[in-house]
Amino acid sequence: MNSRTPTEQELYGRRGRPITDRDANKIGRVEELAYELKVYEVMTANLNTASPEMPLSQVLDILRINRISGVPVLQDDQLVGILSLEDIVRAMQKNELSAPVSQYMTRKLITVAGYESIIKALQAFTDSRLGRLPVMDEANKLIGMITKGDITRGILTALQRDYKEEEVRRYRASHLFEDIISDRTTLVLRYNIKAHDFIHGGNASSHIKRALLRLGADPQIARRCGIAVYEAEINLIIHTNNGGILKLEMEPHRITMSTTDDGPGIPNIEQVLQAGYSTASEQVREMGFGAGMGLVNIKRCVDKMDIESVVGKGTKLTMRINVPLENPDKNKDQ
């Protein structure tokens, strides 16, 4: 196993723009994990903290002893700021190490939610150019801090953890179709997606990617499917009234993915296919979702995409990826 440290290009190179056709065919395991891993899985949970009244000299000792570069500032268990080593250096230049933390801490905070995929943290790092981000729970309480180093270590740990186990499972599952004799064999995976369930957002797509790899799908095809169904899953969570059904049908020569829901429907399909267009609420946007790139990224990753929608009744999204055949005559479509 090659356990090298991922490069900056691999971790941060494609953030902030739609996936291109070229990208879709070059999605690596590192990028796949950016969708799979949650922030709470890689963050630092055991935190050193400061209070607004604490002198900067005391915080400097905390940073030095623990070999860290910043701490969250809490007042009555509420996050009120971040103090970094750079802030302390500014104070040292003015000979003000006796000043309270509140005088130099950063009050304008950019945070990430623990239930979000680490791709959201990567986007926040890219947009803000910050070195660390506070991690909050559903009640907006501080539960940890995350850095780019945490993400790199988390990805490496995930690669090492699943390698041997996955190889064995993949071998067993890849022989599933071999002993089945029928005119047409289809494996169906079905998932119920709840509306506004951001905590579990991405779970179904993660399960689908893993199943495809175990069934012997080409890794690049599995990754294309993974991103397509992730975006489709998040769309169900954001835009539907009651959630919907995410389904994948795998045949030896093609993979068909679909989502169905019972509302509210899409008034103008051409409009929602435009990059950056979104009907997501302001609250959803503040959570880091609803940027209007979901359908654009899906279209780039699949060979065919169709949308059928009736306002007030619901929407059906169908996505298809063709699987190259080693022997076309063996698995001829009936």
Backbone torsions as a table, in degrees:
resi	resn	phi	psi	omega
1	MET	NA	133.8	177.8
2	ASN	-91.9	108.6	-175.5
3	SER	-110.1	42.1	178.8
4	ARG	-67.7	159.6	176.9
5	THR	-73.8	128.7	179.3
6	PRO	-59.9	144.4	-179.9
7	THR	-80.4	163.3	175.8
8	GLU	-58.1	-38.6	-179.4
9	GLN	-61.8	-41.5	-179.0
10	GLU	-68.3	-39.1	-175.5
11	LEU	-79.6	-39.2	-169.4
12	TYR	-123.2	-0.3	-167.7
13	GLY	-67.3	-27.6	-172.9
14	ARG	-110.9	6.8	-176.3
15	ARG	-68.0	146.1	172.1
16	GLY	84.7	9.1	175.3
17	ARG	-146.4	158.8	-179.5
18	PRO	-67.5	155.6	176.9
19	ILE	-73.4	130.1	179.9
20	THR	-90.8	170.0	176.4
21	ASP	-57.3	-40.4	-179.6
22	ARG	-66.0	-41.1	177.8
23	ASP	-60.6	-43.8	-174.8
24	ALA	-58.9	-29.2	179.5
25	ASN	-91.8	1.2	-178.8
26	LYS	-132.3	37.2	179.4
27	ILE	-83.7	117.3	-177.5
28	GLY	-91.4	171.5	-179.6
29	ARG	-62.1	-33.8	178.7
30	VAL	-61.3	-46.4	-179.7
31	GLU	-67.4	-34.2	176.9
32	GLU	-62.3	-42.7	179.3
33	LEU	-65.3	-26.6	177.4
34	ALA	-62.6	-27.0	175.8
35	TYR	-87.1	-32.1	-174.0
36	GLU	-79.7	-47.7	-173.2
37	LEU	-73.8	139.2	176.5
38	LYS	-93.2	154.5	-178.5
39	VAL	-57.8	-41.0	-177.0
40	TYR	-65.6	-19.6	-179.3
41	GLU	-77.4	-22.4	-175.9
42	VAL	-116.7	-10.6	-176.0
43	MET	-69.3	165.9	170.9
44	THR	-92.1	118.4	-174.9
45	ALA	-93.8	-32.8	-179.7
46	ASN	-85.8	102.1	-169.4
47	LEU	-106.0	145.4	163.2
48	ASN	-92.4	131.8	-176.8
49	THR	-125.7	166.9	176.2
50	ALA	-129.7	164.0	174.7
51	SER	-112.1	158.2	-178.3
52	PRO	-59.9	-28.4	-176.6
53	GLU	-85.7	-12.5	-175.4
54	MET	-65.8	136.3	177.3
55	PRO	-68.9	147.5	-178.0
56	LEU	-60.8	-32.6	-179.8
57	SER	-61.3	-34.7	179.1
58	GLN	-70.7	-39.0	178.2
59	VAL	-66.6	-37.5	178.3
60	LEU	-59.2	-39.7	176.5
61	ASP	-63.7	-39.9	178.4
62	ILE	-62.1	-44.7	179.7
63	LEU	-64.3	-42.3	-177.5
64	ARG	-67.4	-46.9	-176.9
65	ILE	-65.6	-39.6	-176.3
66	ASN	-94.4	-1.8	178.5
67	ARG	54.0	51.0	177.2
68	ILE	-123.9	167.6	-173.9
69	SER	-114.7	6.0	178.8
70	GLY	-176.4	159.2	179.0
71	VAL	-139.2	149.2	172.0
72	PRO	-76.4	150.4	179.7
73	VAL	-109.9	122.1	-176.5
74	LEU	-115.6	142.5	173.1
75	GLN	-135.9	116.8	-175.1
76	ASP	55.4	43.9	178.0
77	ASP	65.3	11.4	176.4
78	GLN	-107.3	137.3	177.8
79	LEU	-72.1	122.1	-178.8
80	VAL	-120.2	-8.4	-179.6
81	GLY	-180.0	177.1	175.9
82	ILE	-131.7	134.9	175.5
83	LEU	-117.4	125.0	-178.7
84	SER	-111.3	167.9	176.8
85	LEU	-61.3	-33.8	178.0
86	GLU	-62.4	-36.8	177.6
87	ASP	-64.2	-41.0	-179.9
88	ILE	-67.6	-36.7	176.9
89	VAL	-60.9	-39.9	177.7
90	ARG	-61.8	-39.1	178.7
91	ALA	-68.4	-37.9	179.2
92	MET	-63.7	-36.8	179.1
93	GLN	-63.2	-24.8	178.3
94	LYS	-102.0	5.8	-178.8
95	ASN	56.7	47.3	-176.2
96	GLU	-123.6	38.7	179.8
97	LEU	-67.4	-14.1	177.1
98	SER	-85.1	-6.5	-178.9
99	ALA	-68.7	153.9	178.2
100	PRO	-73.4	156.2	179.3
101	VAL	-55.8	-38.2	-176.5
102	SER	-58.3	-23.4	-177.2
103	GLN	-76.5	-24.4	-175.3
104	TYR	-121.7	-9.0	-176.1
105	MET	-70.0	158.0	175.8
106	THR	-87.3	123.7	-177.3
107	ARG	-96.9	-25.3	178.7
108	LYS	-83.1	106.8	-169.3
109	LEU	-105.1	141.4	170.5
110	ILE	-114.8	121.0	-175.7
111	THR	-121.4	165.3	172.8
112	VAL	-128.7	154.8	178.9
113	ALA	-89.9	143.6	-178.5
114	GLY	-62.9	-28.6	-177.4
115	TYR	-82.9	-7.6	-179.0
116	GLU	-76.3	154.7	173.0
117	SER	-68.8	152.6	-176.5
118	ILE	-66.7	-13.1	175.4
119	ILE	-62.7	-29.9	177.2
120	LYS	-69.0	-38.7	176.8
121	ALA	-66.3	-39.3	178.7
122	LEU	-62.3	-41.1	178.4
123	GLN	-64.3	-40.5	179.5
124	ALA	-65.3	-40.1	177.4
125	PHE	-62.6	-42.7	-178.7
126	THR	-65.3	-43.1	-177.2
127	ASP	-71.8	-36.9	-172.7
128	SER	-96.7	-22.1	-175.3
129	ARG	60.9	26.3	177.4
130	LEU	-85.9	161.2	-179.2
131	GLY	-96.0	-17.2	-178.7
132	ARG	-151.4	150.5	-179.7
133	LEU	-133.2	135.1	173.8
134	PRO	-69.9	145.0	178.9
135	VAL	-111.1	127.7	-175.1
136	MET	-115.5	153.3	175.0
137	ASP	-92.9	-172.1	-175.9
138	GLU	-64.7	-24.8	179.1
139	ALA	-91.8	12.4	-179.9
140	ASN	62.0	35.7	174.4
141	LYS	-102.1	142.9	179.8
142	LEU	-68.7	127.5	178.2
143	ILE	-123.1	-6.6	179.9
144	GLY	174.5	-178.0	174.5
145	MET	-131.6	150.1	179.3
146	ILE	-132.2	139.5	175.8
147	THR	-125.3	170.4	175.0
148	LYS	-61.8	-34.6	177.7
149	GLY	-63.2	-38.3	176.6
150	ASP	-61.0	-40.9	-179.3
151	ILE	-65.5	-45.2	179.0
152	THR	-60.4	-47.0	179.0
153	ARG	-63.6	-38.9	179.3
154	GLY	-64.0	-39.9	178.8
155	ILE	-66.7	-44.4	178.8
156	LEU	-62.3	-41.8	178.0
157	THR	-62.2	-42.0	179.3
158	ALA	-64.0	-41.0	178.3
159	LEU	-61.9	-43.1	-179.1
160	GLN	-71.0	-34.8	-175.4
161	ARG	-69.7	-40.3	-171.9
162	ASP	-98.7	-3.2	-170.4
163	TYR	-61.4	-60.6	-174.9
164	LYS	-66.5	-43.9	-179.5
165	GLU	-61.5	-41.3	-178.0
166	GLU	-67.9	-37.7	179.4
167	GLU	-60.2	-42.8	-179.6
168	VAL	-66.8	-46.4	-178.9
169	ARG	-64.8	-39.5	-179.3
170	ARG	-63.1	-39.5	-179.6
171	TYR	-64.2	-44.4	-178.1
172	ARG	-64.6	-45.6	-175.4
173	ALA	-73.7	-28.2	-175.6
174	SER	-65.5	-15.7	-180.0
175	HIS	-95.3	10.1	-174.3
176	LEU	-59.0	-44.5	-174.8
177	PHE	-80.9	-13.4	-168.8
178	GLU	-65.2	-38.1	-175.1
179	ASP	-99.7	10.1	179.5
180	ILE	-99.0	124.3	179.7
181	ILE	-110.9	114.8	177.9
182	SER	-160.7	164.6	177.9
183	ASP	-68.4	-32.8	179.4
184	ARG	-153.0	120.8	-177.4
185	THR	-111.9	127.4	-178.9
186	THR	-133.5	131.6	173.2
187	LEU	-102.9	126.5	-176.6
188	VAL	-113.4	127.5	173.0
189	LEU	-112.5	131.7	-173.8
190	ARG	-132.2	135.7	-178.0
191	TYR	-135.8	135.8	173.9
192	ASN	-90.7	120.2	-178.4
193	ILE	-106.4	126.8	-178.8
194	LYS	-89.8	142.8	177.2
195	ALA	-66.6	137.5	174.8
196	HIS	64.0	17.8	179.3
197	ASP	-91.5	71.4	-176.0
198	PHE	-70.1	-24.2	-179.5
199	ILE	-61.7	-38.3	-178.9
200	HIS	-101.1	8.1	179.5
201	GLY	-60.4	128.0	-179.6
202	GLY	98.0	-11.2	-179.5
203	ASN	-64.5	-45.3	-178.2
204	ALA	-62.8	-44.4	179.8
205	SER	-65.0	-34.2	176.6
206	SER	-64.7	-43.3	178.1
207	HIS	-63.6	-38.7	-179.5
208	ILE	-65.3	-45.9	179.5
209	LYS	-59.8	-43.5	-179.7
210	ARG	-63.9	-41.8	179.3
211	ALA	-63.2	-42.3	-179.7
212	LEU	-61.6	-42.6	179.8
213	LEU	-65.5	-39.6	179.0
214	ARG	-67.8	-27.0	178.5
215	LEU	-84.4	5.0	174.9
216	GLY	89.6	12.9	178.2
217	ALA	-65.8	148.1	174.9
218	ASP	-58.4	133.7	-177.2
219	PRO	-54.2	-38.0	-180.0
220	GLN	-67.6	-38.4	177.5
221	ILE	-66.3	-41.3	178.5
222	ALA	-61.3	-38.1	-179.7
223	ARG	-71.4	-38.2	175.6
224	ARG	-62.3	-44.1	176.9
225	CYS	-61.4	-42.4	-177.4
226	GLY	-59.0	-46.3	-179.8
227	ILE	-69.3	-39.7	179.8
228	ALA	-61.8	-47.4	-177.6
229	VAL	-73.6	-28.0	175.0
230	TYR	-61.9	-49.3	-179.5
231	GLU	-63.3	-39.0	179.2
232	ALA	-67.4	-39.2	178.3
233	GLU	-63.1	-45.7	179.6
234	ILE	-64.3	-35.4	176.8
235	ASN	-61.6	-40.1	176.8
236	LEU	-62.8	-40.6	-178.7
237	ILE	-66.7	-40.8	-175.0
238	ILE	-79.2	-47.8	-162.0
239	HIS	-103.3	-10.1	-176.0
240	THR	-93.9	162.4	177.9
241	ASN	-81.7	-40.3	-173.1
242	ASN	-128.0	18.8	-175.6
243	GLY	79.1	-158.4	-178.7
244	GLY	-175.9	-169.1	-178.3
245	ILE	-111.1	128.5	172.7
246	LEU	-107.2	126.3	-174.8
247	LYS	-134.4	142.2	173.9
248	LEU	-127.1	132.6	176.4
249	GLU	-118.3	118.9	-177.6
250	MET	-109.6	125.4	173.1
251	GLU	-120.6	165.1	-178.0
252	PRO	-57.7	-23.7	-173.7
253	HIS	-119.8	-1.4	177.5
254	ARG	-162.1	158.2	177.1
255	ILE	-125.5	123.9	179.7
256	THR	-115.1	125.5	178.3
257	MET	-116.7	146.9	-179.5
258	SER	-153.2	153.5	170.1
259	THR	-129.3	142.6	176.1
260	THR	-133.6	144.0	177.0
261	ASP	-147.4	170.5	-176.3
262	ASP	-109.5	24.2	174.7
263	GLY	146.6	162.2	11.0
264	PRO	-89.4	-6.9	-176.8
265	GLY	90.3	166.3	-176.4
266	ILE	-117.0	115.7	-179.5
267	PRO	-66.1	-38.0	-174.6
268	ASN	-136.5	98.6	-175.9
269	ILE	-65.9	-40.3	179.6
270	GLU	-59.5	-36.1	-178.5
271	GLN	-68.1	-42.0	-177.9
272	VAL	-72.1	-14.2	177.6
273	LEU	-84.2	-4.3	178.9
274	GLN	-81.1	134.7	-179.4
275	ALA	-59.8	128.5	176.8
276	GLY	91.6	-10.8	178.9
277	TYR	-81.8	131.2	-179.2
278	SER	-151.6	144.9	174.7
279	THR	-105.7	13.2	-179.7
280	ALA	-63.5	146.8	179.7
281	SER	-70.3	163.6	178.7
282	GLU	-62.4	-36.2	178.8
283	GLN	-62.4	-42.6	178.8
284	VAL	-65.9	-39.8	179.0
285	ARG	-64.3	-37.8	178.4
286	GLU	-65.2	-25.1	177.8
287	MET	-80.8	-6.7	177.6
288	GLY	99.4	8.3	179.8
289	PHE	-112.9	174.7	174.0
290	GLY	74.7	36.8	-179.0
291	ALA	-82.1	-5.3	178.2
292	GLY	82.0	19.8	179.8
293	MET	-111.3	-0.5	-174.6
294	GLY	-59.0	-56.3	-178.1
295	LEU	-67.6	-32.2	177.0
296	VAL	-62.2	-46.0	179.9
297	ASN	-67.6	-36.8	176.8
298	ILE	-60.3	-47.9	-177.0
299	LYS	-60.4	-34.1	179.5
300	ARG	-71.5	-26.9	-172.6
301	CYS	-93.0	-17.4	-174.9
302	VAL	-113.0	165.1	178.7
303	ASP	-84.6	-26.1	179.8
304	LYS	-151.8	137.6	177.9
305	MET	-137.1	131.1	177.9
306	ASP	-129.1	141.9	176.8
307	ILE	-125.9	125.8	173.0
308	GLU	-119.0	127.0	-175.8
309	SER	-148.1	140.0	175.4
310	VAL	-127.5	123.9	-177.9
311	VAL	-59.2	129.2	179.6
312	GLY	86.7	-11.3	-177.8
313	LYS	-116.3	-36.3	177.7
314	GLY	141.0	-178.6	-174.3
315	THR	-137.6	144.0	171.4
316	LYS	-124.2	123.1	177.4
317	LEU	-110.8	125.0	-180.0
318	THR	-119.4	131.7	-178.6
319	MET	-129.2	139.2	-178.7
320	ARG	-134.8	138.7	172.8
321	ILE	-125.5	127.2	178.8
322	ASN	-82.5	137.2	-179.4
323	VAL	-105.7	119.7	178.6
324	PRO	-59.2	138.8	-178.3
325	LEU	-99.4	137.7	173.6
326	GLU	-73.1	-35.7	179.1
327	ASN	-135.9	93.4	-173.7
328	PRO	-56.0	-34.1	-176.6
329	ASP	-71.3	-26.5	-176.0
330	LYS	-67.2	-40.7	-174.2
331	ASN	-116.7	40.2	-177.6
332	LYS	-60.0	131.8	-178.7
333	ASP	-66.8	129.3	-178.9
334	GLN	-85.1	NA	NA
